């Protein structure tokens, strides 16, 4: 929702299809994939009565349950999760203009991370809910997960003996204590980080349970589940606008014709602001640029230089650069989720990493590995977009335009949060009688609701 914790939306530089962190990468910017995961995801629910009052096209089952026609726009991991959770109780159509699991999802580092410097109870509850779902998929063999741990560290060259170093150490200690209070095994590391693969010293904050997922497998499972429940999943269909019935959004306009619906869910990632605008909805969602370079260690000098690929945790540095192992070496990217630095960048525009970032990536990797003379070759690169919000939380639920709902603004955490977002969205949509959400659900839905802005 994107590059991993740190997810970037997809604007591909180079060929239309290339190898990504965990396999082929598609060129679509909004991608849908839903499936029946190994875990029994909670069945979707129904929209609050106030939101449904103007709808007269819905039908009911013999058991009296209301069935809605729902169009989910965007086939990335979030849209796929939403569709899968809704499909057991509603007539769902998933629309993706590219390939299922392409775009932001394909360009993601796919990291599941609990590590944060300012952890909150809301954020941890979302992660716990997501991990319960992922754990069932992983244990059942449906989805691969590589446990690497995650690390936050000052940039190489920072002196831990300075006043700034003491401030960093105190911040890590505070964050570690806060994470442990929320049930996360978080450790402050001192001294050499050589056993973590780096030629740098602490302090650093480490969470050993984190790692990265095979995100395409997750998407495939969600698509499979949605289709098994009767949903239509269509790729190669571009949404160009919305249909209106008075004040209500009544469907979408596509390049393949109109699709009427009782509800439209905007899960279009970096494209979500445009669809919101087409419906007359203004939410504070911005997009930040996220360059990524894959660097391979070149020639015989790799081993001699000390830069040969070695196990490392997913590592985020204090200046927003991050490292992750790749099949051919290492990924180096930039994780910028600062709302104030976001802008209305065209998600369809061609963008390039640029020579300056390439050099910055090489310098960071050499410094972190203690290999100043290493020969590093850029074997892949791309620039993506993250959708960010002012408070760092996703935007999930009904907007003030009847018929339009959103599941967007993942702040670079789309892979981490997708199962929880899909589950909560479905529960909130179907909670007309107050029987399908508990106290925690209601609190989380309120924390994510568009109406908070």
N, C-alpha and C positions, 0 to 999 in steps of 0.2 A: 501499500500500500504502500514498485517501490523498492527500495533496498533495505531490507532488513531491519534491525531494530529499527533496521535502519534501512528503510525502504525508500526507493526513489521511483517515481512514476516513469513511464518509459518513453524516451525519445531516442531512437536508435541512431547511432552513427555508423555508417557502413552498410552491410548487406541487410536484406529484409529478415533474414533468419540467421542466428548465430548461436554459438554455444554459450550458455549461461552458467551460473554457479552450480546448477544441478542438472544440466542437460540443455537441449535445444531451446533457444529463446525466440519467441515470436515477435513480430513487429507491431501487433495491434496495441492501441493505447488503452482500450478498455476491454477487458477480457472476462469472460464468464466461465465459471466452472463450478458445478455443484455436484455432490455425490452422496451416496449413502455411506457414511463412514462406518467403521466398525462399531463405534459407540452408538447407542440409541439416543440420538439427539432429541430434546424435548419437542413435542409437536407444536406448531405455530398456534397462535390464538387470534382473537379478533379485535379490530380497532375500537377505541372507545366510542360510546354511543353518540357523543356530540359530534364526532368526526364522521359518523356514518349516517347522520340524520337525513342528509340530502340525497342519499343514494337509494334508488328504488329498483335497481337492476340485479341486486343480489338474490341468491336463492338459499334455501335452507335444506339440510339433509333430513332424513327421516328422524334423526335424533334431535333435530331442532338447531343444529349448529349453522351459523351463517357462513356461507362460502362467497368469497370475493374473487373477482378477476384482477389479478395483480401483474403488472409488468415491472420487472426488475431491470434497470438499465445499468450495464457495466458488468462484465464477466470476470473480474479479478477475484481474488480469494475472498474479499468481503462480500461482493455481490453474490458469489456462489454460495457462501454460507447463509446469507439471508434467504436466498431462493430455496435452498435445501430445507431450512427450518420452517418455511411457509408452505411448502408443497404438500405436506401431509394433510393439510386442511383447506387448501385454496387452489384455485385454478391459476397456476403461475406460468408466465412466459419470461424467459431469460433472454435478453438481447445483448449481443456482443458484436462490436463492429470488426474485431480482429479475430484472433484465435483464443479459445478458452485458455485462461492462465497466462496469456501474453501480457504485454504492456507493463504496468507497474509491478504486477506480481512476478513476472518473469525476470525483471531487472532487479529484483530484491535480493539482498543478502540472506533473507529468510531466517534471520536470527530470532530465536525465542529468548527474550531477556527479562530477567527480574531486576537487574542492576539499574538503579537510578540514584542520583545524588540527592534528590528531593522526593523520596517515596511518599505516597499517600495511601490511605486505606482504600479509597475508591480504585486507584490504579492496581493495587494488589489483589483486590477482589475480582477485578476483570481478568487479571493474569491467572489467578487460581482457577477460575471458571474455564478459561481457555485450555489450561494445561490438563485439566481432568478429561477434556474431550480429546486432546492430542495424545494423551497417554494411552487411551484405549486404542486409538489408531496405530500408535507405535507398537504397543504390546501385541496387537493382532497382526502385525506384519504388513499393514496396508501402507504405512508411511515411514520413510527413513528419517532417522534423527542422529546427528553427530554431536555428541556431548564434548564440548571444548572448554566450557567455562567462559565467563566474560570478565573483562578486566577494565578498570578505569585508571589511567595513569597520567601524570604530567608529561608534556612532550619531552623527548630525549634532550639532555643537556640542562634540564632544570635541576638546581641544587637543592637537595632536601635539607641542607644545613642552613638555608637562608630563612629570613622571616616569612617569605612567601611559601617556602617549603613547610614551615610550621603551620601556616594557615591551611595548606592543602591537607596535611596530616590530620588536623583537627576536623576539617570538613569530611574526610573519609571516615574518621572515627564516629562522627555524628551520624552520617548516612548509614554506616554499618550497623550501629545500634538501632537506628530506626527500622532498617530492613529486618534485623533479627526479631524486633518486636512484632513485625508483621509475619513472622514465620519463615523468613528467608535465611538460608545459611550464607552469611556475608562475612568476609574476613579482610582485615587490613594487613597487607603484606609490607614488611620492612626489609631492608637490605637488598641483596642481589635478586633480580628476577630471572636469573639464568635457568632455573628449573621450570620456568614458564616459556622458555625459548628466546628470551630477550637479553641483550647485553646492556641493560639499564638497571638502575636501582630504584627501590621504592622510595616513598610510600606509594601504595596502590590499593585499590579496593577490588576484591575478587569474589565472584559468585560461581562456585564450581558446577552447579547444576545446569547452567545455561548451555546453549548450543544452537545449531541450525538444522532446519527441517528441509525435506525434499518437497518444496512448495507445489510443484506440478502434481505430485501424487495427491496432495491434499485437495487441490482444485478438482482433479479427476474424481475423487471420491465424492465430493459435494455434487458435482454435475450428475454423477451416476445415481446418487440418492434422489435428487430432484426428479430426474427422468423416471426412476422406478416408481415414484409417487404420482406420476402422471403429468409432470411439468413438460413444457416445450422449451428446449434450449437451442437457440438459433445463433449461429455465428455469421459474420459477414453482413450484418444489418446495422446501418448507422442511424442513430436517432438524431433528427434534425429540429425537433421542436415538440411542443405539447398540444394536445387537443383540449378544448375548453367547453364546458357545459355551464354557462353562467359563470359563477365565481369558482367553480370546481374544476380541477384538472381531471379530464375524463379519458386520458390515454396519451399516446405519443404519435408524432409524425415521424416516419422513417423513409429511407430511400426505397423501401419495398412496399410503401403504403401505410395507411393509418392503422393503429392498434388501439382499440378502445379498451378501457379498463376502469375498474372501480377505484383503483389506487395505483400510483406510480411510485416506485422506490428508486431514488437517485443514488446509485452506488458507483458512480462513474469516475471516482478518483480525481485525477487532475482536471478532468473535464466536467466535474460536478458543478463548479460555479457557473459555467455557461448554461447548463440545463436549468439550474435555479433561476438564472436571469431570464430565461425564456418563459418561465412560469411566473415572473414578477416577484420572486423571493430573493431577499438580500440577506445572506448570512456571512459572518466574518470568517471567510476561508481564503487563505492565500497559498501560493505555491513557492517553494524554495528549490533552488537549483542544487542538484546532487551529482557531481562528477565522480566517476569510478574508473580506475585503471587496473587491469590485471597485468602483473609483472612476473615474467619468468626469469629465472637465473640462467644466464647464458653460458654455454660452452663448458670447458673443463675448469674454468676459473670459479665456477659456482661452489664446488666443494672446498677448494683451496681458500676462497675468500671468506668462507664461513657463512655464506648466505644461502646455502642449499636449503631447500624446503624442509622445514621442521615443524612439529606440532606447536601451535601457539593458540592461546585463547582468543576469542573475538575481543579486540582491544580498541577502546575508544579513548583518545587522548584529550587533554584539556583544551586543545585548540580546535576540536571538532573533526580532526582526521581520525580514520579508523583503519584497522587491519583485520583481514580474515584470510586463512589459508584458502587456496584455490587448487583445482586439479593440476595446474601447471606452475604454481608458485604461490603468489599472494595477491589478494585484492587490496587496493588502497582507495579509500573513498572519503567523502566529506559529508558529515552528518549535521546539517544546519536546519534546526527547527525553530529558529527565531522568527516569531510572527512579524515583528517590525521590519525584518529584512525581506519579507516576502513581497512579491509583486505579481501583477497580472500578466505573467508570461504565457505566451501562446503555447499550449501543450502539443500542438501539432507542428511547431516550428523545428527546423533542423538546428541542432546545436552541437558544438564540439568541445571536447575536454580542454584542448589547448596546450601549447607547449609549456606554459608556466605551471599548470597543475601537474603535468607529466613529470616535470623536474622536481616539483615539491613532493610528489609521491615517491620518486626514487630516493630523494634525500631522506625522507622519513623512514623508509624501509631500511636503508643502509644504516641510519642512526640507531634504529631500534634493534637491529640484528648485530650491530657492532661490526659491520662489514663495509667500510668506507670505499673499498676498491671493487666492490662487486659489480659484475656486468649484469644489468637488468634490462630486459627487453619488454616493451609494451606489446602484448599479444592480443589484447582486446581492450576496448574502452567504450563508454557510453555516458550520456548525461540524462538524468531523470529528474522528475519533479515529485516533491512531497506536498501533500496538502496539510496545512497547519492552522491551528486555531489559537485565539488569544490566551486561553487557559490550559492549553496542552491536552485537552480531552477531545475525543471524537464527538461528532454531532449525529445523534441517532434518534429517529422518531418522526412524528407528524409535524409539518411546518404550519405556518399560519395561513397557507393557501390550501383549502380543503382538497383532498385527493393526492397531494404531493407529500411524500415522506423522504427522508434522507438517511443514509448510512455512509458517512464520509468524514473527512478531516481526521485521518488516523495519526497524524503527526509522526510519520515514519514507523508506526507500530502495527501496520496492517496485518502482517503474518502473526504477530504475537496476539493480537486482539480479535482476529476474525471469528473464531468459534463463539466467543462470548458475545460479540456484537450481533451475530446472526440469531443466537438464542434469545437474547434480550429483546431484539427487534420483534421477533415473532411473538414473544410473550406479551409485549406491550400492545401489539397490533390486535391481538385476540382477547384482550382483557376487558371486554365490555361488562362483565358481571363481577369483576374483582376477584374471581376465583382462580385465575391462572398465574398470578404473580404473588410472591410472598413479600415480606418486608424488605429483604435485601434487594429483590428485583425492583421494587418500587423506588428505593433509594438510588440505585444505579441508573434507572431510567430517568429519574429527575435530574441526576448529575450530568447526563448526556443529552438532555432534551434541547432541541433548537430554541425553545422559548427562554432559555437562560440568558440569551443575548438580547 
